[in-house]
Amino acid sequence: MMASFVAFKLACVVLVFMVVSAPLVRAITWNEVVSQLVPCLNYLRNGGAVSVPCCTGVKAIKAACNSKPAFALPGKCGVTSPYPISPNTNCMRYDMKYHLHKGKKKK
């Protein structure tokens, strides 16, 4: 019973990171997330103080999920992009080979 509650807490933590974080250029894998959060299991099971390795893992996940700097690249480089850089962009709508410089959507 306790193990399933801990697993539920861990899943909630992972879900929060997935919801509030932007997509990645290379998606972080489930195994990478779990390995970063393993040091948090003692806290999730027993409460008390959060360990330094736990906080380090949480910070690593946040850094991996934070792609907001990518959104600012065109502006910082003084260029416009024909493609929106956003977590909501559906890359499947764009034919990058054919429309590389035109920014046209697929039909």
N, CA, C and O atoms as a GROMACS GRO file, in nm:
protein
  428
    1MET      N    1   0.083  -0.119   0.000
    1MET     CA    2   0.000   0.000   0.000
    1MET      C    3   0.087   0.125   0.000
    1MET      O    4   0.064   0.218  -0.077
    2MET      N    5   0.188   0.127   0.088
    2MET     CA    6   0.277   0.242   0.097
    2MET      C    7   0.356   0.261  -0.032
    2MET      O    8   0.377   0.373  -0.077
    3ALA      N    9   0.400   0.150  -0.092
    3ALA     CA   10   0.478   0.158  -0.216
    3ALA      C   11   0.395   0.220  -0.328
    3ALA      O   12   0.447   0.300  -0.406
    4SER      N   13   0.267   0.186  -0.336
    4SER     CA   14   0.184   0.243  -0.442
    4SER      C   15   0.160   0.391  -0.417
    4SER      O   16   0.147   0.468  -0.512
    5PHE      N   17   0.152   0.432  -0.290
    5PHE     CA   18   0.134   0.574  -0.259
    5PHE      C   19   0.260   0.653  -0.297
    5PHE      O   20   0.250   0.764  -0.349
    6VAL      N   21   0.377   0.596  -0.271
    6VAL     CA   22   0.503   0.660  -0.309
    6VAL      C   23   0.513   0.670  -0.460
    6VAL      O   24   0.554   0.773  -0.514
    7ALA      N   25   0.476   0.564  -0.529
    7ALA     CA   26   0.478   0.566  -0.675
    7ALA      C   27   0.382   0.672  -0.728
    7ALA      O   28   0.412   0.740  -0.826
    8PHE      N   29   0.267   0.687  -0.664
    8PHE     CA   30   0.171   0.790  -0.703
    8PHE      C   31   0.231   0.929  -0.684
    8PHE      O   32   0.218   1.014  -0.771
    9LYS      N   33   0.298   0.952  -0.570
    9LYS     CA   34   0.362   1.081  -0.546
    9LYS      C   35   0.468   1.110  -0.651
    9LYS      O   36   0.475   1.221  -0.704
   10LEU      N   37   0.550   1.011  -0.682
   10LEU     CA   38   0.654   1.028  -0.782
   10LEU      C   39   0.593   1.058  -0.918
   10LEU      O   40   0.642   1.144  -0.991
   11ALA      N   41   0.487   0.988  -0.953
   11ALA     CA   42   0.419   1.014  -1.080
   11ALA      C   43   0.363   1.156  -1.084
   11ALA      O   44   0.366   1.220  -1.189
   12CYS      N   45   0.311   1.204  -0.973
   12CYS     CA   46   0.259   1.341  -0.967
   12CYS      C   47   0.370   1.443  -0.989
   12CYS      O   48   0.350   1.541  -1.061
   13VAL      N   49   0.486   1.420  -0.928
   13VAL     CA   50   0.599   1.511  -0.947
   13VAL      C   51   0.639   1.514  -1.094
   13VAL      O   52   0.661   1.621  -1.150
   14VAL      N   53   0.649   1.398  -1.155
   14VAL     CA   54   0.686   1.390  -1.296
   14VAL      C   55   0.581   1.459  -1.382
   14VAL      O   56   0.616   1.531  -1.474
   15LEU      N   57   0.455   1.437  -1.353
   15LEU     CA   58   0.347   1.499  -1.429
   15LEU      C   59   0.353   1.651  -1.420
   15LEU      O   60   0.333   1.720  -1.520
   16VAL      N   61   0.381   1.703  -1.302
   16VAL     CA   62   0.393   1.849  -1.285
   16VAL      C   63   0.503   1.903  -1.376
   16VAL      O   64   0.484   2.004  -1.443
   17PHE      N   65   0.618   1.836  -1.378
   17PHE     CA   66   0.726   1.881  -1.465
   17PHE      C   67   0.687   1.874  -1.611
   17PHE      O   68   0.724   1.962  -1.689
   18MET      N   69   0.613   1.773  -1.649
   18MET     CA   70   0.574   1.759  -1.788
   18MET      C   71   0.473   1.865  -1.829
   18MET      O   72   0.475   1.914  -1.942
   19VAL      N   73   0.384   1.902  -1.739
   19VAL     CA   74   0.280   1.999  -1.770
   19VAL      C   75   0.335   2.140  -1.777
   19VAL      O   76   0.300   2.216  -1.868
   20VAL      N   77   0.422   2.177  -1.683
   20VAL     CA   78   0.469   2.316  -1.677
   20VAL      C   79   0.591   2.341  -1.762
   20VAL      O   80   0.635   2.455  -1.774
   21SER      N   81   0.647   2.239  -1.820
   21SER     CA   82   0.769   2.255  -1.898
   21SER      C   83   0.738   2.252  -2.046
   21SER      O   84   0.644   2.188  -2.092
   22ALA      N   85   0.821   2.323  -2.120
   22ALA     CA   86   0.807   2.325  -2.265
   22ALA      C   87   0.870   2.199  -2.325
   22ALA      O   88   0.955   2.136  -2.262
   23PRO      N   89   0.829   2.163  -2.446
   23PRO     CA   90   0.890   2.048  -2.511
   23PRO      C   91   1.038   2.070  -2.539
   23PRO      O   92   1.085   2.184  -2.545
   24LEU      N   93   1.109   1.964  -2.555
   24LEU     CA   94   1.253   1.969  -2.579
   24LEU      C   95   1.285   1.945  -2.724
   24LEU      O   96   1.204   1.892  -2.800
   25VAL      N   97   1.406   1.984  -2.761
   25VAL     CA   98   1.455   1.947  -2.893
   25VAL      C   99   1.473   1.796  -2.895
   25VAL      O  100   1.431   1.730  -2.990
   26ARG      N  101   1.534   1.741  -2.791
   26ARG     CA  102   1.544   1.597  -2.772
   26ARG      C  103   1.469   1.568  -2.644
   26ARG      O  104   1.507   1.616  -2.537
   27ALA      N  105   1.364   1.493  -2.654
   27ALA     CA  106   1.279   1.469  -2.537
   27ALA      C  107   1.356   1.394  -2.429
   27ALA      O  108   1.434   1.303  -2.458
   28ILE      N  109   1.334   1.435  -2.306
   28ILE     CA  110   1.393   1.364  -2.193
   28ILE      C  111   1.316   1.234  -2.176
   28ILE      O  112   1.193   1.232  -2.187
   29THR      N  113   1.387   1.128  -2.151
   29THR     CA  114   1.321   0.998  -2.142
   29THR      C  115   1.268   0.975  -2.001
   29THR      O  116   1.310   1.040  -1.905
   30TRP      N  117   1.176   0.881  -1.992
   30TRP     CA  118   1.120   0.844  -1.862
   30TRP      C  119   1.231   0.796  -1.769
   30TRP      O  120   1.233   0.832  -1.651
   31ASN      N  121   1.323   0.714  -1.822
   31ASN     CA  122   1.433   0.662  -1.739
   31ASN      C  123   1.521   0.774  -1.686
   31ASN      O  124   1.569   0.767  -1.573
   32GLU      N  125   1.543   0.878  -1.767
   32GLU     CA  126   1.623   0.992  -1.721
   32GLU      C  127   1.552   1.065  -1.608
   32GLU      O  128   1.615   1.105  -1.510
   33VAL      N  129   1.422   1.084  -1.622
   33VAL     CA  130   1.345   1.150  -1.516
   33VAL      C  131   1.351   1.068  -1.388
   33VAL      O  132   1.378   1.122  -1.281
   34VAL      N  133   1.325   0.940  -1.399
   34VAL     CA  134   1.324   0.854  -1.281
   34VAL      C  135   1.461   0.854  -1.214
   34VAL      O  136   1.470   0.864  -1.092
   35SER      N  137   1.568   0.843  -1.293
   35SER     CA  138   1.702   0.838  -1.233
   35SER      C  139   1.734   0.968  -1.160
   35SER      O  140   1.806   0.966  -1.060
   36GLN      N  141   1.684   1.080  -1.209
   36GLN     CA  142   1.707   1.207  -1.141
   36GLN      C  143   1.625   1.218  -1.013
   36GLN      O  144   1.666   1.287  -0.919
   37LEU      N  145   1.510   1.150  -1.008
   37LEU     CA  146   1.422   1.162  -0.891
   37LEU      C  147   1.439   1.051  -0.788
   37LEU      O  148   1.380   1.057  -0.681
   38VAL      N  149   1.519   0.950  -0.818
   38VAL     CA  150   1.542   0.842  -0.721
   38VAL      C  151   1.591   0.896  -0.587
   38VAL      O  152   1.546   0.847  -0.484
   39PRO      N  153   1.680   0.996  -0.584
   39PRO     CA  154   1.722   1.049  -0.454
   39PRO      C  155   1.608   1.113  -0.373
   39PRO      O  156   1.625   1.140  -0.254
   40CYS      N  157   1.495   1.137  -0.436
   40CYS     CA  158   1.381   1.198  -0.366
   40CYS      C  159   1.290   1.095  -0.300
   40CYS      O  160   1.199   1.132  -0.225
   41LEU      N  161   1.313   0.967  -0.325
   41LEU     CA  162   1.224   0.863  -0.273
   41LEU      C  163   1.216   0.864  -0.121
   41LEU      O  164   1.107   0.847  -0.066
   42ASN      N  165   1.327   0.884  -0.052
   42ASN     CA  166   1.324   0.886   0.094
   42ASN      C  167   1.233   0.998   0.144
   42ASN      O  168   1.154   0.978   0.237
   43TYR      N  169   1.244   1.114   0.083
   43TYR     CA  170   1.158   1.226   0.122
   43TYR      C  171   1.012   1.193   0.091
   43TYR      O  172   0.923   1.221   0.172
   44LEU      N  173   0.986   1.136  -0.026
   44LEU     CA  174   0.848   1.104  -0.064
   44LEU      C  175   0.787   0.997   0.027
   44LEU      O  176   0.667   1.000   0.054
   45ARG      N  177   0.870   0.905   0.073
   45ARG     CA  178   0.821   0.799   0.161
   45ARG      C  179   0.804   0.846   0.305
   45ARG      O  180   0.704   0.816   0.370
   46ASN      N  181   0.903   0.920   0.354
   46ASN     CA  182   0.910   0.949   0.497
   46ASN      C  183   0.894   1.095   0.534
   46ASN      O  184   0.882   1.128   0.652
   47GLY      N  185   0.894   1.184   0.436
   47GLY     CA  186   0.888   1.326   0.467
   47GLY      C  187   1.022   1.374   0.521
   47GLY      O  188   1.126   1.313   0.494
   48GLY      N  189   1.020   1.481   0.596
   48GLY     CA  190   1.144   1.533   0.653
   48GLY      C  191   1.218   1.623   0.556
   48GLY      O  192   1.158   1.687   0.469
   49ALA      N  193   1.349   1.626   0.572
   49ALA     CA  194   1.432   1.714   0.490
   49ALA      C  195   1.450   1.656   0.350
   49ALA      O  196   1.456   1.534   0.331
   50VAL      N  197   1.459   1.745   0.254
   50VAL     CA  198   1.486   1.706   0.116
   50VAL      C  199   1.638   1.704   0.099
   50VAL      O  200   1.706   1.798   0.137
   51SER      N  201   1.689   1.596   0.041
   51SER     CA  202   1.834   1.582   0.027
   51SER      C  203   1.888   1.671  -0.085
   51SER      O  204   1.815   1.709  -0.177
   52VAL      N  205   2.017   1.702  -0.077
   52VAL     CA  206   2.082   1.778  -0.182
   52VAL      C  207   2.076   1.704  -0.316
   52VAL      O  208   2.046   1.767  -0.418
   53PRO      N  209   2.104   1.572  -0.320
   53PRO     CA  210   2.091   1.502  -0.448
   53PRO      C  211   1.949   1.508  -0.507
   53PRO      O  212   1.933   1.513  -0.628
   54CYS      N  213   1.848   1.508  -0.421
   54CYS     CA  214   1.711   1.520  -0.470
   54CYS      C  215   1.692   1.655  -0.538
   54CYS      O  216   1.641   1.663  -0.650
   55CYS      N  217   1.734   1.761  -0.471
   55CYS     CA  218   1.720   1.896  -0.528
   55CYS      C  219   1.801   1.910  -0.657
   55CYS      O  220   1.758   1.975  -0.751
   56THR      N  221   1.918   1.848  -0.660
   56THR     CA  222   2.001   1.851  -0.780
   56THR      C  223   1.928   1.783  -0.895
   56THR      O  224   1.930   1.834  -1.008
   57GLY      N  225   1.864   1.670  -0.868
   57GLY     CA  226   1.788   1.600  -0.972
   57GLY      C  227   1.670   1.680  -1.021
   57GLY      O  228   1.644   1.686  -1.141
   58VAL      N  229   1.598   1.743  -0.929
   58VAL     CA  230   1.483   1.826  -0.967
   58VAL      C  231   1.529   1.943  -1.053
   58VAL      O  232   1.465   1.976  -1.153
   59LYS      N  233   1.641   2.005  -1.015
   59LYS     CA  234   1.695   2.117  -1.094
   59LYS      C  235   1.739   2.070  -1.232
   59LYS      O  236   1.722   2.142  -1.331
   60ALA      N  237   1.796   1.950  -1.240
   60ALA     CA  238   1.838   1.896  -1.369
   60ALA      C  239   1.719   1.873  -1.461
   60ALA      O  240   1.726   1.900  -1.580
   61ILE      N  241   1.610   1.823  -1.405
   61ILE     CA  242   1.489   1.801  -1.485
   61ILE      C  243   1.433   1.934  -1.532
   61ILE      O  244   1.394   1.948  -1.648
   62LYS      N  245   1.430   2.030  -1.443
   62LYS     CA  246   1.379   2.162  -1.482
   62LYS      C  247   1.463   2.221  -1.594
   62LYS      O  248   1.410   2.276  -1.690
   63ALA      N  249   1.595   2.211  -1.581
   63ALA     CA  250   1.684   2.265  -1.684
   63ALA      C  251   1.663   2.194  -1.818
   63ALA      O  252   1.664   2.257  -1.923
   64ALA      N  253   1.644   2.064  -1.813
   64ALA     CA  254   1.623   1.987  -1.936
   64ALA      C  255   1.490   2.022  -2.002
   64ALA      O  256   1.478   2.019  -2.125
   65CYS      N  257   1.392   2.056  -1.922
   65CYS     CA  258   1.258   2.085  -1.975
   65CYS      C  259   1.239   2.230  -2.014
   65CYS      O  260   1.141   2.263  -2.081
   66ASN      N  261   1.329   2.316  -1.973
   66ASN     CA  262   1.311   2.459  -1.998
   66ASN      C  263   1.372   2.496  -2.132
   66ASN      O  264   1.493   2.512  -2.143
   67SER      N  265   1.289   2.511  -2.232
   67SER     CA  266   1.341   2.550  -2.363
   67SER      C  267   1.301   2.692  -2.400
   67SER      O  268   1.307   2.730  -2.516
   68LYS      N  269   1.259   2.771  -2.301
   68LYS     CA  270   1.220   2.909  -2.328
   68LYS      C  271   1.330   2.989  -2.397
   68LYS      O  272   1.299   3.074  -2.480
   69PRO      N  273   1.459   2.966  -2.366
   69PRO     CA  274   1.562   3.039  -2.440
   69PRO      C  275   1.554   3.015  -2.591
   69PRO      O  276   1.590   3.103  -2.669
   70ALA      N  277   1.508   2.897  -2.632
   70ALA     CA  278   1.496   2.869  -2.774
   70ALA      C  279   1.391   2.959  -2.839
   70ALA      O  280   1.405   2.996  -2.956
   71PHE      N  281   1.288   2.994  -2.765
   71PHE     CA  282   1.183   3.081  -2.819
   71PHE      C  283   1.239   3.218  -2.855
   71PHE      O  284   1.191   3.282  -2.949
   72ALA      N  285   1.339   3.263  -2.782
   72ALA     CA  286   1.393   3.397  -2.800
   72ALA      C  287   1.504   3.404  -2.905
   72ALA      O  288   1.546   3.514  -2.942
   73LEU      N  289   1.551   3.291  -2.955
   73LEU     CA  290   1.665   3.292  -3.047
   73LEU      C  291   1.646   3.381  -3.170
   73LEU      O  292   1.735   3.461  -3.198
   74PRO      N  293   1.537   3.370  -3.244
   74PRO     CA  294   1.525   3.456  -3.363
   74PRO      C  295   1.538   3.605  -3.328
   74PRO      O  296   1.609   3.679  -3.397
   75GLY      N  297   1.469   3.648  -3.224
   75GLY     CA  298   1.476   3.789  -3.185
   75GLY      C  299   1.615   3.830  -3.140
   75GLY      O  300   1.661   3.939  -3.175
   76LYS      N  301   1.682   3.746  -3.065
   76LYS     CA  302   1.816   3.778  -3.017
   76LYS      C  303   1.917   3.781  -3.131
   76LYS      O  304   2.019   3.850  -3.123
   77CYS      N  305   1.888   3.705  -3.236
   77CYS     CA  306   1.978   3.702  -3.352
   77CYS      C  307   1.938   3.805  -3.458
   77CYS      O  308   2.005   3.818  -3.560
   78GLY      N  309   1.830   3.878  -3.433
   78GLY     CA  310   1.787   3.981  -3.526
   78GLY      C  311   1.727   3.927  -3.654
   78GLY      O  312   1.738   3.989  -3.760
   79VAL      N  313   1.663   3.810  -3.647
   79VAL     CA  314   1.600   3.752  -3.765
   79VAL      C  315   1.455   3.717  -3.734
   79VAL      O  316   1.416   3.705  -3.618
   80THR      N  317   1.378   3.701  -3.839
   80THR     CA  318   1.243   3.651  -3.820
   80THR      C  319   1.241   3.506  -3.868
   80THR      O  320   1.314   3.468  -3.959
   81SER      N  321   1.157   3.428  -3.807
   81SER     CA  322   1.145   3.288  -3.844
   81SER      C  323   1.011   3.266  -3.911
   81SER      O  324   0.908   3.313  -3.861
   82PRO      N  325   1.010   3.195  -4.023
   82PRO     CA  326   0.882   3.166  -4.087
   82PRO      C  327   0.801   3.063  -4.008
   82PRO      O  328   0.683   3.042  -4.036
   83TYR      N  329   0.864   3.001  -3.910
   83TYR     CA  330   0.799   2.900  -3.828
   83TYR      C  331   0.789   2.949  -3.686
   83TYR      O  332   0.888   2.998  -3.631
   84PRO      N  333   0.674   2.937  -3.624
   84PRO     CA  334   0.662   2.978  -3.484
   84PRO      C  335   0.743   2.885  -3.394
   84PRO      O  336   0.737   2.763  -3.409
   85ILE      N  337   0.817   2.943  -3.302
   85ILE     CA  338   0.891   2.864  -3.203
   85ILE      C  339   0.812   2.872  -3.074
   85ILE      O  340   0.815   2.973  -3.004
   86SER      N  341   0.743   2.765  -3.045
   86SER     CA  342   0.651   2.764  -2.932
   86SER      C  343   0.624   2.620  -2.892
   86SER      O  344   0.634   2.530  -2.974
   87PRO      N  345   0.588   2.599  -2.764
   87PRO     CA  346   0.551   2.464  -2.724
   87PRO      C  347   0.424   2.415  -2.794
   87PRO      O  348   0.396   2.296  -2.796
   88ASN      N  349   0.348   2.508  -2.852
   88ASN     CA  350   0.223   2.472  -2.918
   88ASN      C  351   0.239   2.449  -3.068
   88ASN      O  352   0.141   2.415  -3.135
   89THR      N  353   0.359   2.466  -3.121
   89THR     CA  354   0.381   2.448  -3.264
   89THR      C  355   0.372   2.301  -3.301
   89THR      O  356   0.437   2.216  -3.240
   90ASN      N  357   0.291   2.271  -3.401
   90ASN     CA  358   0.280   2.135  -3.453
   90ASN      C  359   0.373   2.125  -3.572
   90ASN      O  360   0.338   2.166  -3.683
   91CYS      N  361   0.492   2.069  -3.550
   91CYS     CA  362   0.593   2.061  -3.655
   91CYS      C  363   0.548   1.977  -3.773
   91CYS      O  364   0.601   1.991  -3.884
   92MET      N  365   0.452   1.889  -3.750
   92MET     CA  366   0.404   1.804  -3.859
   92MET      C  367   0.327   1.886  -3.963
   92MET      O  368   0.303   1.837  -4.074
   93ARG      N  369   0.290   2.008  -3.930
   93ARG     CA  370   0.215   2.091  -4.024
   93ARG      C  371   0.307   2.159  -4.125
   93ARG      O  372   0.258   2.220  -4.221
   94TYR      N  373   0.437   2.150  -4.106
   94TYR     CA  374   0.531   2.219  -4.194
   94TYR      C  375   0.618   2.120  -4.268
   94TYR      O  376   0.670   2.025  -4.209
   95ASP      N  377   0.634   2.142  -4.397
   95ASP     CA  378   0.723   2.059  -4.478
   95ASP      C  379   0.856   2.132  -4.482
   95ASP      O  380   0.877   2.220  -4.565
   96MET      N  381   0.946   2.094  -4.393
   96MET     CA  382   1.071   2.167  -4.377
   96MET      C  383   1.162   2.158  -4.499
   96MET      O  384   1.235   2.253  -4.527
   97LYS      N  385   1.161   2.049  -4.572
   97LYS     CA  386   1.249   2.036  -4.689
   97LYS      C  387   1.204   2.127  -4.802
   97LYS      O  388   1.284   2.201  -4.859
   98TYR      N  389   1.076   2.120  -4.835
   98TYR     CA  390   1.025   2.195  -4.949
   98TYR      C  391   1.007   2.343  -4.919
   98TYR      O  392   1.034   2.428  -5.004
   99HIS      N  393   0.963   2.374  -4.799
   99HIS     CA  394   0.930   2.511  -4.765
   99HIS      C  395   1.031   2.572  -4.669
   99HIS      O  396   0.995   2.655  -4.585
  100LEU      N  397   1.156   2.534  -4.680
  100LEU     CA  398   1.256   2.576  -4.583
  100LEU      C  399   1.258   2.727  -4.564
  100LEU      O  400   1.272   2.774  -4.451
  101HIS      N  401   1.245   2.803  -4.669
  101HIS     CA  402   1.253   2.948  -4.656
  101HIS      C  403   1.119   3.017  -4.676
  101HIS      O  404   1.112   3.140  -4.668
  102LYS      N  405   1.014   2.943  -4.703
  102LYS     CA  406   0.885   3.004  -4.732
  102LYS      C  407   0.790   3.003  -4.614
  102LYS      O  408   0.701   3.087  -4.606
  103GLY      N  409   0.807   2.908  -4.522
  103GLY     CA  410   0.721   2.901  -4.405
  103GLY      C  411   0.578   2.862  -4.435
  103GLY      O  412   0.487   2.893  -4.358
  104LYS      N  413   0.557   2.793  -4.545
  104LYS     CA  414   0.421   2.753  -4.581
  104LYS      C  415   0.383   2.626  -4.508
  104LYS      O  416   0.466   2.541  -4.478
  105LYS      N  417   0.256   2.617  -4.478
  105LYS     CA  418   0.203   2.499  -4.411
  105LYS      C  419   0.175   2.389  -4.512
  105LYS      O  420   0.147   2.416  -4.629
  106LYS      N  421   0.183   2.265  -4.464
  106LYS     CA  422   0.143   2.151  -4.548
  106LYS      C  423  -0.007   2.159  -4.574
  106LYS      O  424  -0.081   2.213  -4.493
  107LYS      N  425  -0.049   2.105  -4.686
  107LYS     CA  426  -0.193   2.104  -4.718
  107LYS      C  427  -0.254   1.975  -4.676
  107LYS      O  428  -0.374   1.955  -4.695
   0.00000   0.00000   0.00000
